[in-house]
C-alpha cells in the first residue's frame, strides 16, 4: 500500500457513490480544501461536502489523466465527471493528496475554476 | 537535465520577468492552457499571454509547494505571486508540464480559480 495506490483506490472508489466508504480513506482530522472555497477539517465536515455532490448524482467518475508522487504527497491531474439529473458536468481538476504512513489521506486540495463547475449546472 | 529540473528552472526563471528568456523553455508548437481560458498554441501566442502578467508586474514569483514527476510529465503545486502597481496577488495554482527528451516544455496546463485571481486585482 503506497501513497499512490491509496489515491488511485480513492479515485476509483468515488464511482460507487458511497460516502461512508469514502470517509474511511481519511484520517479523523483530515483537511479537505476545494481551493476556491474555505478548507474543511474533520470527517463530519468532509462527509457533508462529499454528500453534496455524490448523493444527488446518478454517476460520478474521477478520470486520472496523470498521477505522480514525491514521498507522502501525491499529485493528480483529473477530469471529474458527474451526472446530476439531466446535467452532465465535466470538470478539469488538479488535486494534491497527503497520505500518512498508515495509508490514510490527511489532506486533499483540489484546484479548479468554480465558474466552470457552476456554469455546467445551469 | 531531467523533466523535473527543467520545470524547477522555469519556475525560478519567471522571477527575472524576461519573456524572451521564458519562451526559450518551450517547443515551437507548445500548448499553454490556463484551464479557465482557451488553450494557446505556439510561442507567439504564449509570448502574448506571458507578457500580459509579467510585463506590468514589478515582482513575480512561483513558489513550489510540491513537485512530482512521472516520466515526461511534471506536476506542480504552487503559490504564484505578482505585484502589479499597488496590488499584491497571491494565487494558489496547480500546473502540469510535459517535457520533451530535449528538455523543452511542450505542454503547460495551469489549474486555478479565475475569480480568485481577478478579485485580487480589484
gemmi code that builds the backbone of each chain (N, CA, C; Angstrom):
import gemmi

chains = {
    "A": [
        ("UNK", (0.843, -1.198, 0.000), (0.000, 0.000, 0.000), (0.882, 1.253, 0.000)),
        ("UNK", (0.946, 1.902, -1.140), (1.765, 3.110, -1.269), (0.851, 4.334, -1.298)),
        ("UNK", (1.398, 5.519, -1.065), (0.575, 6.731, -1.221), (-0.129, 6.748, -2.590)),
        ("UNK", (0.584, 6.372, -3.655), (-0.029, 6.361, -4.984), (-1.212, 5.395, -5.056)),
        ("UNK", (-1.037, 4.190, -4.487), (-2.123, 3.209, -4.608), (-3.333, 3.640, -3.778)),
        ("UNK", (-3.101, 4.306, -2.651), (-4.221, 4.816, -1.845), (-5.037, 5.823, -2.661)),
        ("UNK", (-4.335, 6.717, -3.337), (-5.045, 7.760, -4.101), (-5.742, 7.153, -5.317)),
        ("UNK", (-5.088, 6.192, -5.966), (-5.762, 5.515, -7.088), (-7.018, 4.789, -6.609)),
        ("UNK", (-6.914, 4.113, -5.459), (-8.084, 3.413, -4.909), (-9.203, 4.414, -4.584)),
        ("UNK", (-8.819, 5.543, -3.990), (-9.817, 6.556, -3.634), (-10.534, 7.074, -4.889)),
        ("UNK", (-9.753, 7.392, -5.923), (-10.361, 7.939, -7.149), (-11.285, 6.909, -7.811)),
        ("UNK", (-10.924, 5.642, -7.710), (-11.814, 4.598, -8.228), (-13.069, 4.479, -7.367)),
        ("UNK", (-12.869, 4.615, -6.038), (-13.974, 4.382, -5.104), (-15.107, 5.403, -5.261)),
        ("UNK", (-14.788, 6.613, -5.711), (-15.865, 7.620, -5.810), (-16.987, 7.142, -6.723)),
        ("UNK", (-16.660, 6.298, -7.697), (-17.685, 5.831, -8.641), (-18.786, 5.032, -7.950)),
        ("UNK", (-18.487, 4.477, -6.759), (-19.512, 3.697, -6.052), (-20.490, 4.610, -5.306)),
        ("UNK", (-20.163, 5.902, -5.185), (-21.065, 6.910, -4.572), (-21.522, 6.495, -3.169)),
        ("UNK", (-20.584, 6.019, -2.381), (-20.856, 5.572, -1.011), (-20.027, 6.475, -0.085)),
        ("UNK", (-20.694, 7.470, 0.515), (-19.971, 8.473, 1.312), (-19.237, 7.822, 2.478)),
        ("UNK", (-19.861, 6.892, 3.158), (-19.193, 6.243, 4.299), (-17.927, 5.510, 3.854)),
        ("UNK", (-18.006, 4.826, 2.735), (-16.822, 4.117, 2.233), (-15.710, 5.113, 1.894)),
        ("UNK", (-16.071, 6.278, 1.371), (-15.055, 7.288, 1.046), (-14.451, 7.876, 2.313)),
        ("UNK", (-15.273, 8.099, 3.345), (-14.763, 8.672, 4.597), (-13.688, 7.794, 5.220)),
        ("UNK", (-13.798, 6.480, 5.006), (-12.830, 5.550, 5.587), (-11.416, 5.767, 5.039)),
        ("UNK", (-11.303, 6.488, 3.930), (-9.976, 6.791, 3.384), (-9.248, 7.885, 4.171)),
        ("UNK", (-9.994, 8.649, 5.011), (-9.420, 9.853, 5.621), (-9.049, 9.641, 7.090)),
        ("UNK", (-8.057, 10.389, 7.562), (-7.801, 10.464, 8.998), (-8.940, 11.253, 9.648)),
        ("UNK", (-9.067, 11.118, 10.971), (-10.133, 11.825, 11.696), (-10.031, 13.336, 11.523)),
        ("UNK", (-8.805, 13.832, 11.449), (-8.598, 15.287, 11.404), (-8.154, 15.756, 10.016)),
        ("UNK", (-8.549, 15.013, 8.994), (-8.128, 15.364, 7.627), (-8.662, 16.740, 7.221)),
        ("UNK", (-7.907, 17.396, 6.337), (-8.321, 18.688, 5.791), (-8.636, 18.508, 4.304)),
        ("UNK", (-9.860, 18.901, 3.929), (-10.316, 18.817, 2.528), (-10.535, 20.243, 2.065)),
        ("UNK", (-9.757, 20.657, 1.090), (-9.812, 22.048, 0.650), (-10.107, 22.123, -0.844)),
        ("UNK", (-11.341, 22.433, -1.166), (-11.639, 22.876, -2.518), (-11.148, 24.312, -2.581)),
        ("UNK", (-10.074, 24.534, -3.318), (-9.311, 25.777, -3.202), (-10.158, 27.054, -3.383)),
        ("UNK", (-11.180, 27.053, -4.250), (-11.993, 28.279, -4.337), (-12.853, 28.523, -3.097)),
        ("UNK", (-12.965, 27.537, -2.209), (-13.822, 27.650, -1.019), (-12.952, 27.563, 0.243)),
        ("UNK", (-13.585, 27.655, 1.400), (-12.837, 27.534, 2.660), (-12.474, 26.071, 2.902)),
        ("UNK", (-11.324, 25.814, 3.551), (-10.962, 24.431, 3.867), (-11.876, 23.843, 4.943)),
        ("UNK", (-12.071, 22.525, 4.881), (-12.903, 21.797, 5.842), (-12.014, 20.860, 6.640)),
        ("UNK", (-12.238, 20.776, 7.940), (-11.426, 19.897, 8.776), (-12.305, 18.856, 9.460)),
        ("UNK", (-11.893, 17.594, 9.357), (-12.568, 16.517, 10.077), (-13.568, 15.768, 9.210)),
        ("UNK", (-13.803, 14.526, 9.600), (-14.649, 13.641, 8.790), (-16.081, 14.145, 8.627)),
        ("UNK", (-16.656, 14.752, 9.690), (-18.044, 15.209, 9.578), (-18.180, 16.277, 8.496)),
        ("UNK", (-17.252, 17.230, 8.529), (-17.300, 18.318, 7.545), (-17.073, 17.763, 6.140)),
        ("UNK", (-16.137, 16.820, 6.027), (-15.849, 16.221, 4.716), (-17.075, 15.450, 4.217)),
        ("UNK", (-17.721, 14.726, 5.131), (-18.914, 13.960, 4.753), (-19.982, 14.873, 4.171)),
        ("UNK", (-20.174, 16.024, 4.815), (-21.207, 16.949, 4.347), (-20.959, 17.413, 2.924)),
        ("UNK", (-19.700, 17.723, 2.622), (-19.394, 18.227, 1.278), (-19.411, 17.103, 0.249)),
        ("UNK", (-18.875, 15.939, 0.609), (-18.942, 14.814, -0.337), (-20.405, 14.497, -0.668)),
        ("UNK", (-21.256, 14.528, 0.359), (-22.666, 14.204, 0.140), (-23.322, 15.191, -0.817)),
        ("UNK", (-22.858, 16.457, -0.773), (-23.468, 17.477, -1.645), (-23.339, 17.144, -3.123)),
        ("UNK", (-22.210, 16.552, -3.522), (-22.099, 16.277, -4.961), (-22.264, 14.805, -5.292)),
        ("UNK", (-22.142, 13.925, -4.290), (-22.257, 12.498, -4.573), (-23.700, 12.007, -4.448)),
        ("UNK", (-24.398, 12.483, -3.410), (-25.751, 11.967, -3.175), (-26.718, 12.300, -4.318)),
        ("UNK", (-26.730, 13.537, -4.828), (-27.687, 13.826, -5.906), (-27.265, 13.289, -7.277)),
        ("UNK", (-26.027, 12.767, -7.390), (-25.524, 12.343, -8.699), (-25.912, 10.899, -8.994)),
        ("UNK", (-26.250, 10.638, -10.241), (-26.516, 9.259, -10.660), (-25.252, 8.607, -11.214)),
        ("UNK", (-24.210, 9.422, -11.463), (-22.928, 8.903, -11.978), (-21.824, 9.847, -11.514)),
        ("UNK", (-20.767, 9.270, -10.974), (-19.583, 10.055, -10.599), (-18.360, 9.287, -11.065)),
        ("UNK", (-17.404, 10.003, -11.626), (-16.188, 9.353, -12.120), (-15.041, 10.346, -12.012)),
        ("UNK", (-13.928, 9.920, -11.420), (-12.698, 10.723, -11.432), (-11.746, 10.041, -12.413)),
        ("UNK", (-11.591, 10.593, -13.592), (-10.624, 10.037, -14.546), (-9.237, 10.583, -14.246)),
        ("UNK", (-8.276, 9.713, -14.013), (-6.900, 10.151, -13.767), (-6.188, 10.377, -15.100)),
        ("UNK", (-5.867, 11.635, -15.383), (-5.107, 11.978, -16.593), (-3.615, 11.783, -16.322)),
        ("UNK", (-3.182, 12.165, -15.129), (-1.786, 11.983, -14.723), (-1.734, 11.865, -13.215)),
        ("UNK", (-0.725, 11.147, -12.732), (-0.518, 10.981, -11.288), (0.979, 10.847, -11.065)),
        ("UNK", (1.474, 11.565, -10.064), (2.891, 11.461, -9.712), (3.014, 11.715, -8.224)),
        ("UNK", (4.018, 11.088, -7.592), (4.162, 11.268, -6.153), (5.593, 11.611, -5.791)),
        ("UNK", (5.719, 12.260, -4.667), (7.018, 12.569, -4.072), (6.842, 12.334, -2.583)),
        ("UNK", (7.403, 11.239, -2.094), (7.204, 10.884, -0.693), (5.732, 10.650, -0.416)),
        ("UNK", (5.220, 11.327, 0.604), (3.837, 11.122, 1.039), (2.838, 11.957, 0.249)),
        ("UNK", (3.331, 12.777, -0.671), (2.463, 13.673, -1.436), (2.192, 13.086, -2.814)),
        ("UNK", (0.929, 13.036, -3.176), (0.521, 12.508, -4.480), (-0.204, 13.625, -5.223)),
        ("UNK", (0.284, 13.938, -6.422), (-0.334, 14.991, -7.226), (-1.082, 14.337, -8.385)),
        ("UNK", (-2.289, 14.829, -8.638), (-3.123, 14.243, -9.682), (-3.603, 15.313, -10.651)),
        ("UNK", (-3.754, 14.917, -11.908), (-4.475, 15.718, -12.904), (-5.653, 14.857, -13.330)),
        ("UNK", (-6.861, 15.409, -13.278), (-8.053, 14.587, -13.452), (-9.103, 15.282, -14.315)),
        ("UNK", (-10.041, 14.472, -14.799), (-11.320, 15.006, -15.271), (-12.383, 14.371, -14.384)),
        ("UNK", (-13.073, 15.191, -13.609), (-14.135, 14.688, -12.729), (-15.465, 14.839, -13.462)),
        ("UNK", (-16.218, 13.749, -13.517), (-17.497, 13.771, -14.238), (-18.650, 13.441, -13.290)),
        ("UNK", (-19.726, 14.178, -13.434), (-20.937, 13.976, -12.636), (-22.136, 14.024, -13.558)),
        ("UNK", (-23.085, 13.153, -13.285), (-24.407, 13.321, -13.903), (-25.370, 13.604, -12.756)),
        ("UNK", (-25.978, 14.784, -12.811), (-26.904, 15.217, -11.760), (-28.204, 15.592, -12.457)),
        ("UNK", (-29.232, 14.773, -12.254), (-30.470, 14.974, -13.012), (-30.154, 14.862, -14.493)),
        ("UNK", (-30.547, 15.872, -15.269), (-30.261, 15.829, -16.713), (-29.000, 16.621, -17.079)),
        ("UNK", (-28.208, 17.002, -16.073), (-26.989, 17.773, -16.334), (-25.773, 16.867, -16.291)),
        ("UNK", (-24.927, 17.006, -17.319), (-23.635, 16.315, -17.331), (-22.541, 17.339, -17.079)),
        ("UNK", (-21.782, 17.135, -16.014), (-20.713, 18.057, -15.647), (-19.379, 17.360, -15.875)),
        ("UNK", (-18.458, 18.067, -16.545), (-17.119, 17.534, -16.806), (-16.133, 18.603, -16.365)),
        ("UNK", (-15.421, 18.348, -15.290), (-14.616, 19.388, -14.661), (-13.132, 19.023, -14.680)),
        ("UNK", (-12.283, 19.842, -15.329), (-10.838, 19.625, -15.248), (-10.337, 20.074, -13.878)),
        ("UNK", (-9.585, 19.208, -13.219), (-9.174, 19.413, -11.825), (-7.732, 18.956, -11.670)),
        ("UNK", (-6.960, 19.640, -10.839), (-5.765, 19.010, -10.285), (-5.930, 18.934, -8.773)),
        ("UNK", (-5.442, 17.843, -8.191), (-5.582, 17.648, -6.752), (-4.294, 17.160, -6.133)),
        ("UNK", (-4.001, 17.680, -4.931), (-2.852, 17.231, -4.144), (-3.367, 16.459, -2.936)),
        ("UNK", (-2.781, 15.306, -2.689), (-3.155, 14.454, -1.555), (-1.920, 14.217, -0.697)),
        ("UNK", (-2.102, 14.275, 0.617), (-1.034, 13.863, 1.542), (-1.522, 12.628, 2.278)),
        ("UNK", (-0.691, 11.585, 2.266), (-1.089, 10.270, 2.783), (-0.186, 9.909, 3.969)),
        ("UNK", (-0.787, 9.429, 5.048), (0.002, 9.046, 6.234), (0.685, 7.692, 5.992)),
        ("UNK", (1.663, 7.354, 6.839), (2.307, 6.034, 6.709), (1.304, 4.891, 6.851)),
        ("UNK", (0.172, 5.149, 7.539), (-0.853, 4.117, 7.709), (-1.789, 4.027, 6.496)),
        ("UNK", (-1.554, 4.863, 5.497), (-2.352, 4.775, 4.279), (-3.665, 5.546, 4.333)),
        ("UNK", (-3.720, 6.563, 5.203), (-4.922, 7.403, 5.278), (-4.629, 8.777, 4.673)),
        ("UNK", (-5.624, 9.349, 4.031), (-5.478, 10.685, 3.458), (-5.661, 11.713, 4.580)),
        ("UNK", (-4.628, 12.535, 4.773), (-4.756, 13.562, 5.817), (-4.965, 14.949, 5.216)),
        ("UNK", (-4.751, 15.090, 3.923), (-5.021, 16.371, 3.260), (-5.369, 16.106, 1.806)),
        ("UNK", (-6.371, 16.849, 1.336), (-6.805, 16.761, -0.063), (-7.122, 18.185, -0.511)),
        ("UNK", (-6.372, 18.660, -1.489), (-6.593, 20.022, -2.006), (-6.890, 19.934, -3.502)),
        ("UNK", (-8.075, 20.398, -3.896), (-8.463, 20.356, -5.306), (-8.482, 21.761, -5.901)),
        ("UNK", (-7.831, 21.888, -7.052), (-7.697, 23.166, -7.756), (-8.537, 23.111, -9.028)),
        ("UNK", (-9.480, 24.027, -9.144), (-10.334, 24.088, -10.335), (-10.978, 25.460, -10.383)),
        ("UNK", (-11.609, 25.731, -11.507), (-12.293, 27.012, -11.678), (-13.763, 26.842, -11.315)),
        ("UNK", (-14.199, 27.477, -10.229), (-15.561, 27.284, -9.740), (-16.610, 27.618, -10.805)),
        ("UNK", (-16.314, 28.663, -11.593), (-17.269, 29.079, -12.625), (-17.461, 27.976, -13.675)),
        ("UNK", (-16.390, 27.223, -13.962), (-16.518, 26.112, -14.921), (-17.453, 25.041, -14.385)),
        ("UNK", (-17.478, 24.880, -13.065), (-18.378, 23.903, -12.442), (-19.813, 24.432, -12.442)),
        ("UNK", (-20.028, 25.622, -11.904), (-21.396, 26.125, -11.739), (-22.057, 26.383, -13.103)),
        ("UNK", (-21.280, 26.811, -14.090), (-21.876, 27.090, -15.409), (-22.500, 25.834, -16.017)),
        ("UNK", (-21.883, 24.677, -15.731), (-22.412, 23.447, -16.317), (-23.662, 22.940, -15.592)),
        ("UNK", (-23.821, 23.386, -14.348), (-25.053, 23.000, -13.630), (-26.234, 23.854, -14.079)),
        ("UNK", (-25.949, 24.966, -14.754), (-27.001, 25.785, -15.385), (-27.829, 26.579, -14.403)),
    ],
    "B": [
        ("UNK", (19.956, 16.983, -17.046), (18.733, 17.760, -17.262), (17.534, 16.812, -17.294)),
        ("UNK", (16.750, 16.817, -16.233), (15.570, 15.955, -16.132), (14.319, 16.812, -16.335)),
        ("UNK", (13.176, 16.166, -16.632), (11.922, 16.947, -16.686), (11.718, 17.784, -15.419)),
        ("UNK", (12.007, 17.203, -14.263), (11.858, 17.962, -13.015), (12.751, 19.195, -12.975)),
        ("UNK", (14.000, 19.026, -13.385), (14.922, 20.173, -13.280), (14.541, 21.268, -14.278)),
        ("UNK", (14.013, 20.871, -15.442), (13.552, 21.876, -16.411), (12.427, 22.709, -15.803)),
        ("UNK", (11.485, 22.051, -15.146), (10.340, 22.774, -14.575), (10.774, 23.624, -13.381)),
        ("UNK", (11.693, 23.096, -12.571), (12.213, 23.922, -11.464), (12.923, 25.160, -12.005)),
        ("UNK", (13.724, 24.973, -13.057), (14.430, 26.118, -13.650), (13.431, 27.131, -14.200)),
        ("UNK", (12.384, 26.627, -14.862), (11.380, 27.520, -15.434), (10.701, 28.343, -14.330)),
        ("UNK", (10.306, 27.649, -13.251), (9.603, 28.348, -12.162), (10.498, 29.396, -11.506)),
        ("UNK", (11.792, 29.102, -11.426), (12.734, 30.102, -10.902), (12.886, 31.263, -11.884)),
        ("UNK", (12.917, 30.919, -13.185), (13.205, 31.932, -14.206), (12.127, 33.009, -14.286)),
        ("UNK", (10.886, 32.687, -13.935), (9.827, 33.707, -14.059), (10.147, 34.943, -13.231)),
        ("UNK", (10.892, 34.766, -12.141), (11.201, 35.903, -11.268), (12.024, 36.974, -11.982)),
        ("UNK", (12.724, 36.580, -13.074), (13.525, 37.570, -13.811), (12.662, 38.416, -14.753)),
        ("UNK", (11.414, 38.000, -14.949), (10.437, 38.765, -15.754), (10.981, 39.091, -17.156)),
        ("UNK", (11.583, 38.096, -17.791), (12.158, 38.254, -19.130), (11.402, 37.285, -20.051)),
        ("UNK", (10.452, 37.841, -20.819), (9.572, 36.990, -21.627), (10.379, 36.174, -22.638)),
        ("UNK", (11.361, 36.775, -23.286), (12.166, 36.034, -24.273), (12.903, 34.862, -23.623)),
        ("UNK", (13.436, 35.089, -22.450), (14.140, 34.002, -21.742), (13.169, 32.877, -21.398)),
        ("UNK", (11.939, 33.228, -21.041), (10.949, 32.198, -20.711), (10.526, 31.428, -21.954)),
        ("UNK", (10.382, 32.131, -23.090), (9.969, 31.463, -24.334), (10.963, 30.381, -24.742)),
        ("UNK", (12.228, 30.573, -24.398), (13.264, 29.611, -24.779), (13.048, 28.253, -24.105)),
        ("UNK", (12.216, 28.216, -23.067), (11.919, 26.936, -22.417), (10.957, 26.075, -23.235)),
        ("UNK", (10.248, 26.668, -24.218), (9.150, 25.977, -24.893), (9.544, 25.463, -26.274)),
        ("UNK", (8.867, 24.392, -26.700), (8.967, 23.980, -28.104), (8.206, 25.001, -28.968)),
        ("UNK", (8.493, 25.002, -30.269), (7.825, 25.939, -31.176), (6.311, 25.788, -31.154)),
        ("UNK", (5.852, 24.534, -30.990), (4.419, 24.260, -31.072), (3.814, 23.934, -29.702)),
        ("UNK", (4.418, 24.467, -28.670), (3.941, 24.179, -27.311), (2.510, 24.682, -27.113)),
        ("UNK", (1.804, 23.995, -26.220), (0.434, 24.395, -25.864), (0.444, 24.874, -24.412)),
        ("UNK", (-0.040, 26.097, -24.197), (-0.138, 26.701, -22.865), (-1.613, 26.891, -22.576)),
        ("UNK", (-2.091, 26.182, -21.568), (-3.530, 26.211, -21.286), (-3.787, 26.653, -19.855)),
        ("UNK", (-4.192, 27.908, -19.702), (-4.782, 28.325, -18.438), (-6.199, 27.763, -18.475)),
        ("UNK", (-6.459, 26.755, -17.650), (-7.644, 25.917, -17.816), (-8.966, 26.710, -17.873)),
        ("UNK", (-9.101, 27.811, -17.120), (-10.363, 28.559, -17.260), (-10.508, 29.280, -18.610)),
        ("UNK", (-9.428, 29.358, -19.394), (-9.441, 30.078, -20.673), (-9.171, 29.092, -21.808)),
        ("UNK", (-9.180, 29.592, -23.041), (-8.887, 28.731, -24.186), (-7.387, 28.408, -24.232)),
        ("UNK", (-7.010, 27.209, -24.719), (-5.577, 26.891, -24.842), (-4.916, 27.728, -25.937)),
        ("UNK", (-3.627, 27.996, -25.771), (-2.837, 28.770, -26.730), (-1.777, 27.848, -27.313)),
        ("UNK", (-1.568, 27.942, -28.628), (-0.571, 27.091, -29.274), (0.494, 27.942, -29.941)),
        ("UNK", (1.750, 27.620, -29.654), (2.874, 28.270, -30.329), (3.471, 29.400, -29.507)),
        ("UNK", (4.748, 29.658, -29.778), (5.497, 30.642, -28.983), (4.918, 32.049, -29.037)),
        ("UNK", (4.398, 32.474, -30.207), (3.877, 33.840, -30.295), (2.690, 34.038, -29.362)),
        ("UNK", (1.783, 33.047, -29.395), (0.603, 33.140, -28.536), (1.004, 33.092, -27.065)),
        ("UNK", (1.970, 32.221, -26.746), (2.437, 32.108, -25.367), (3.096, 33.421, -24.929)),
        ("UNK", (3.888, 34.007, -25.834), (4.554, 35.269, -25.507), (3.532, 36.341, -25.145)),
        ("UNK", (2.445, 36.403, -25.909), (1.429, 37.417, -25.663), (0.826, 37.302, -24.272)),
        ("UNK", (0.534, 36.062, -23.869), (-0.090, 35.876, -22.556), (0.908, 36.063, -21.421)),
        ("UNK", (2.127, 35.557, -21.603), (3.146, 35.783, -20.563), (3.357, 37.287, -20.359)),
        ("UNK", (3.399, 38.025, -21.473), (3.634, 39.466, -21.377), (2.517, 40.160, -20.606)),
        ("UNK", (1.290, 39.625, -20.724), (0.155, 40.262, -20.035), (0.322, 40.298, -18.527)),
        ("UNK", (0.912, 39.248, -17.951), (1.042, 39.310, -16.493), (2.453, 39.604, -16.024)),
        ("UNK", (3.433, 39.417, -16.913), (4.818, 39.646, -16.490), (5.262, 41.087, -16.722)),
        ("UNK", (4.867, 41.653, -17.858), (5.354, 42.989, -18.191), (4.854, 44.058, -17.213)),
        ("UNK", (3.564, 44.049, -16.835), (3.121, 45.103, -15.909), (3.520, 44.863, -14.451)),
        ("UNK", (4.082, 43.677, -14.142), (4.384, 43.339, -12.748), (5.769, 43.839, -12.348)),
        ("UNK", (5.873, 44.309, -11.131), (7.186, 44.696, -10.597), (7.830, 43.532, -9.850)),
        ("UNK", (7.026, 42.494, -9.579), (7.540, 41.318, -8.879), (6.710, 40.115, -9.305)),
        ("UNK", (7.381, 39.024, -9.669), (6.703, 37.762, -9.988), (7.468, 36.639, -9.302)),
        ("UNK", (6.738, 35.716, -8.722), (7.380, 34.595, -8.031), (6.468, 33.388, -8.126)),
        ("UNK", (6.986, 32.247, -8.546), (6.247, 30.974, -8.484), (6.856, 30.170, -7.337)),
        ("UNK", (6.178, 30.110, -6.217), (6.673, 29.292, -5.106), (6.225, 27.851, -5.311)),
        ("UNK", (7.168, 26.915, -5.333), (6.825, 25.498, -5.477), (6.482, 24.922, -4.102)),
        ("UNK", (5.222, 24.563, -3.916), (4.777, 23.912, -2.670), (5.077, 22.424, -2.757)),
        ("UNK", (4.843, 21.841, -3.932), (5.138, 20.420, -4.156), (5.418, 20.214, -5.636)),
        ("UNK", (6.222, 19.213, -5.934), (6.550, 18.860, -7.321), (6.780, 17.356, -7.364)),
        ("UNK", (6.195, 16.713, -8.362), (6.407, 15.273, -8.546), (6.321, 14.984, -10.029)),
        ("UNK", (7.041, 13.954, -10.465), (7.025, 13.656, -11.894), (6.803, 12.177, -12.125)),
        ("UNK", (6.279, 11.900, -13.301), (6.106, 10.538, -13.770), (6.492, 10.556, -15.239)),
        ("UNK", (7.657, 10.002, -15.552), (8.160, 10.067, -16.919), (8.362, 11.514, -17.335)),
        ("UNK", (7.767, 11.888, -18.468), (7.957, 13.225, -19.025), (7.001, 14.253, -18.447)),
        ("UNK", (6.098, 13.811, -17.570), (5.083, 14.708, -17.005), (5.501, 15.150, -15.606)),
        ("UNK", (5.458, 16.450, -15.389), (5.819, 17.021, -14.091), (4.601, 17.768, -13.553)),
        ("UNK", (4.183, 17.392, -12.346), (3.024, 18.025, -11.719), (3.509, 18.925, -10.586)),
        ("UNK", (2.945, 20.125, -10.526), (3.377, 21.102, -9.520), (2.188, 21.621, -8.731)),
        ("UNK", (2.437, 21.926, -7.453), (1.506, 22.692, -6.646), (2.256, 23.955, -6.253)),
        ("UNK", (1.638, 25.118, -6.517), (2.385, 26.366, -6.381), (1.550, 27.462, -5.708)),
        ("UNK", (2.277, 28.485, -5.255), (1.640, 29.774, -4.989), (2.327, 30.770, -5.915)),
        ("UNK", (1.560, 31.333, -6.845), (2.113, 32.318, -7.769), (1.827, 33.710, -7.208)),
        ("UNK", (2.872, 34.524, -7.129), (2.714, 35.867, -6.558), (3.098, 36.926, -7.586)),
        ("UNK", (2.283, 37.965, -7.628), (2.513, 39.086, -8.536), (2.321, 40.386, -7.759)),
        ("UNK", (3.167, 41.359, -8.039), (2.877, 42.719, -7.593), (2.687, 43.541, -8.856)),
        ("UNK", (1.466, 44.082, -8.998), (1.111, 44.868, -10.190), (0.600, 46.206, -9.672)),
        ("UNK", (1.388, 47.258, -9.893), (1.051, 48.554, -9.297), (1.019, 48.395, -7.789)),
        ("UNK", (-0.093, 48.809, -7.171), (-0.189, 48.680, -5.705), (-0.956, 47.424, -5.286)),
        ("UNK", (-1.192, 46.507, -6.246), (-1.934, 45.278, -5.930), (-0.976, 44.110, -5.727)),
        ("UNK", (-1.181, 43.372, -4.650), (-0.441, 42.130, -4.421), (-1.377, 40.959, -4.661)),
        ("UNK", (-1.030, 40.117, -5.605), (-1.857, 38.961, -5.949), (-1.135, 37.699, -5.499)),
        ("UNK", (-1.865, 36.825, -4.820), (-1.303, 35.556, -4.359), (-2.275, 34.476, -4.801)),
        ("UNK", (-1.864, 33.658, -5.758), (-2.793, 32.735, -6.405), (-2.363, 31.285, -6.194)),
        ("UNK", (-3.217, 30.468, -5.533), (-2.929, 29.038, -5.439), (-3.199, 28.369, -6.784)),
        ("UNK", (-2.230, 27.603, -7.264), (-2.259, 27.041, -8.617), (-1.719, 25.616, -8.566)),
        ("UNK", (-2.294, 24.728, -9.378), (-1.556, 23.518, -9.733), (-1.314, 23.524, -11.233)),
        ("UNK", (-0.142, 23.032, -11.638), (0.224, 23.039, -13.046), (0.830, 21.724, -13.471)),
        ("UNK", (0.453, 21.284, -14.673), (1.030, 20.081, -15.277), (1.906, 20.508, -16.451)),
        ("UNK", (3.118, 19.963, -16.500), (4.059, 20.268, -17.579), (4.454, 18.964, -18.271)),
        ("UNK", (4.525, 18.991, -19.600), (5.087, 17.866, -20.356), (6.370, 18.344, -21.004)),
        ("UNK", (7.447, 17.576, -20.790), (8.783, 17.991, -21.208), (9.313, 16.992, -22.237)),
        ("UNK", (9.877, 17.497, -23.314), (10.424, 16.612, -24.358), (11.773, 16.033, -23.907)),
        ("UNK", (12.238, 14.982, -24.600), (13.570, 14.436, -24.263), (14.674, 15.484, -24.403)),
        ("UNK", (14.442, 16.512, -25.238), (15.438, 17.581, -25.410), (15.353, 18.630, -24.306)),
        ("UNK", (14.424, 18.447, -23.375), (14.351, 19.378, -22.254), (13.523, 20.621, -22.523)),
        ("UNK", (12.615, 20.538, -23.510), (11.739, 21.684, -23.792), (10.319, 21.371, -23.304)),
        ("UNK", (9.633, 22.402, -22.847), (8.249, 22.245, -22.400), (7.345, 22.241, -23.636)),
        ("UNK", (6.588, 21.165, -23.803), (5.683, 21.121, -24.955), (4.233, 21.310, -24.537)),
        ("UNK", (3.955, 21.227, -23.243), (2.601, 21.497, -22.751), (2.687, 22.019, -21.321)),
        ("UNK", (1.859, 23.017, -21.051), (1.772, 23.605, -19.706), (0.301, 23.894, -19.443)),
        ("UNK", (-0.256, 23.216, -18.449), (-1.668, 23.413, -18.104), (-1.756, 23.873, -16.653)),
        ("UNK", (-2.323, 25.068, -16.434), (-2.448, 25.609, -15.082), (-3.906, 25.599, -14.645)),
        ("UNK", (-4.134, 25.064, -13.450), (-5.474, 24.927, -12.877), (-5.599, 25.897, -11.707)),
        ("UNK", (-6.572, 26.795, -11.793), (-6.801, 27.770, -10.707), (-8.193, 28.341, -10.884)),
        ("UNK", (-8.616, 29.061, -9.875), (-9.928, 29.691, -9.911), (-9.778, 31.123, -10.412)),
        ("UNK", (-10.324, 31.399, -11.595), (-10.132, 32.717, -12.208), (-10.632, 33.841, -11.303)),
        ("UNK", (-11.735, 33.589, -10.601), (-12.310, 34.609, -9.725), (-11.339, 34.972, -8.588)),
        ("UNK", (-10.568, 33.985, -8.103), (-9.573, 34.280, -7.062), (-8.489, 35.218, -7.587)),
        ("UNK", (-8.214, 35.112, -8.879), (-7.210, 35.997, -9.490), (-7.776, 37.395, -9.705)),
        ("UNK", (-8.929, 37.462, -10.376), (-9.472, 38.783, -10.739), (-9.895, 39.575, -9.498)),
        ("UNK", (-10.409, 38.879, -8.467), (-10.864, 39.587, -7.263), (-9.702, 40.342, -6.601)),
        ("UNK", (-8.493, 39.768, -6.691), (-7.352, 40.420, -6.045), (-6.829, 41.609, -6.843)),
        ("UNK", (-7.151, 41.645, -8.129), (-6.741, 42.802, -8.942), (-7.685, 43.979, -8.720)),
        ("UNK", (-8.840, 43.706, -8.094), (-9.756, 44.768, -7.660), (-10.520, 45.411, -8.790)),
    ],
}
model = gemmi.Model(1)
for chain_id, residues in chains.items():
    chain = gemmi.Chain(chain_id)
    for i, (resn, *xyz) in enumerate(residues, 1):
        res = gemmi.Residue()
        res.name, res.seqid = resn, gemmi.SeqId(i, " ")
        for name, pos in zip(("N", "CA", "C"), xyz):
            atom = gemmi.Atom()
            atom.name, atom.element = name, gemmi.Element(name[0])
            atom.pos, atom.b_iso = gemmi.Position(*pos), 0.0
            res.add_atom(atom)
        chain.add_residue(res)
    model.add_chain(chain)
structure = gemmi.Structure()
structure.add_model(model)
structure.setup_entities()
